[in-house]
Amino acid sequence: MRREPVYDVLTVLARSMAALQGLRIDIVGQENVPRTGGAVLAVNHTAYLDFIEVGMIGRNSGRNVRYMMKAELERNPIVGFLMKHCKAIPVDRSAGAAAYHRAVDSLRDGELVVVYPEATISRSFEIKEFKSGAARMALDADVPILPAAIWGAHRIWSKGYPKQLGRNNFPINIRIGTPIPAMGHVDELTAQLKTTLQELLTQAQVGYPMPAGQPWVPARFGGGAPDLAEAHRLEEAEFAARRKRA
């Protein structure tokens, strides 16, 4: 693994934070992470801080992952510094082509590029509709997609759910699938990725305590989280409010 001092320091801080919180992280499938070569690391998205677990997936196999992050974050001097030295890919949502091409170039250069196919946090904590970006990148760069599902990180901090940043001892399950070859039509590959991530999420949920009525528990388990339809309605209302403010 190439030495990247800033990335190394952030990794130590992330692992220290996880230890202080008492997080019990269980990973199955770490051997599926390629030690070399480019790949799209496609992950479900339920939490604001799940990027920490995503980074661990890479570091455990001697890899530094490359995040795609909102370009406006670069305006913050500290965040901008970190993005630059961690080789993050800034994304301007009004002109995403440049970020897309930069991500494809990074994949061709042998990097692990992180993509959240759902684009935004799933309020239902279920797998919602996918964007096609992960599949298109994989096909254009001719690299596999590495699917990974994380369950439990949303209990720490998620949309519509209060922060639990203290020592909480939450279990967090990570399930990493075998790489999916970049083959076929983009829609077919996207559908295959969605099915695979749903299977991995189900595996991550097996045996996980799901107390009825808890707001972080999905509706289908008797929890208080909104179901997919209600979550979609809330998301559309949020987007409409943003457009009105703009």
C-alpha positions, -999 to +999 in steps of 0.1 A: +000+000+000+013+034-010+020+057+020-004+086+022+003+104+055-030+123+057-050+092+049-030+073+074-038+098+102-075+098+093-075+060+094-061+060+129-087+086+140-115+066+125-104+034+142-100+052+175-135+067+172-149+032+166-130+018+196-142+047+218-178+040+208-174+004+215-186-006+180-185-043+174-177-046+137-182-080+121-170-084+085-176-114+063-161-116+028-130-094+033-111-119+011-133-107-018-116-073-018-090-073-046-055-065-034-047-047-067-065-033-096-095-010-101-130-017-089-162+001-081-169-004-044-207-002-044-223+002-009-258+007+005-263+040+021-282+043+055-259+066+076-240+098+076-209+082+090-209+049+071-180+061+050-159+051+081-168+015+077-163+018+039-128+030+045-121+000+068-132-023+040-103-010+019-077-006+046-082-041+058-070-053+024-042-027+021-062-003-001-071+033+002-106+039-012-114+070-032-146+088-022-168+108-045-178+139-025-199+171-031-177+197-047-190+225-024-172+208+005-139+219-011-148+254+000-141+245+036-103+248+040-100+218+062-123+195+042-107+207+010-073+199+023-084+164+033-101+158+000-070+168-020-046+146+001-070+116+001-076+119-036-113+123-033-133+130-064-153+163-062-188+160-077-206+191-090-242+180-093-250+207-118-222+194-141-214+158-132-197+147-164-163+159-152-165+139-119-177+109-138-147+109-162-123+115-133-138+085-115-134+064-146-098+075-149-091+066-113-106+031-119-084+026-149-054+037-127-062+008-104-081+026-076-111+015-055-137+041-061-167+043-037-202+047-052-235+048-033-259+035-060-289+048-040-273+083-042-289+095-010-295+080+024-323+055+025-348+067+052-364+033+053-330+016+058-340-007+030-325-009-005-342+018-026-340+025-063-305+026-079-289+051-102-269+036-130-236+053-123-218+024-107-226+001-136-217+027-162-184+034-145-175-003-143-183-009-180-165+022-192-134+014-171-137-023-177-133-031-140-155-052-117-181-040-091-174-050-055-207-050-036-208-045+001-237-041+026-234-024+060-260-028+087-261-010+120-242+021+112-274+040+109-280+036+146-252+061+152-264+089+130-289+089+101-315+111+085-346+116+107-329+098+136-311+114+166-274+111+169-259+084+192-223+094+192-213+083+227-201+048+238-230+028+225-215-007+218-236-011+187-229-042+165-222-033+129-223-061+103-205-058+070-210-083+042-188-081+011-198-100-020-177-115-048-168-090-075-193-087-103-177-087-138-185-056-159-205-073-186-238-068-205-261-038-207-259-011-181-295-017-170-289-054-166-257-048-146-275-023-124-303-048-117-278-075-109-260-052-085-293-042-068-303-079-063-268-087-050-268-058-025-303-068-013-290-104-007-259-091+012-281-067+033-303-097+042-273-116+053-260-087+074-294-086+092-295-123+101-294-126+138-293-089+144-316-078+173-346-058+159-367-045+188-403-038+177-412-001+174-376+012+174-372+040+148-340+025+134-357-009+127-373-013+092-410-014+090-410-050+077-394-061+110-421-043+130-399-012+135-408+025+135-389+034+103-410+045+073-416+019+047-402+024+012-432+043-001-434+067+029-396+072+027-399+081-010-427+106-001-405+122+026-375+124+002-396+140-026-409+166-001-373+174+010-362+178-026-391+201-033-383+223-003-347+226-014-358+236-049-381+262-034-352+277-013-328+278-043 
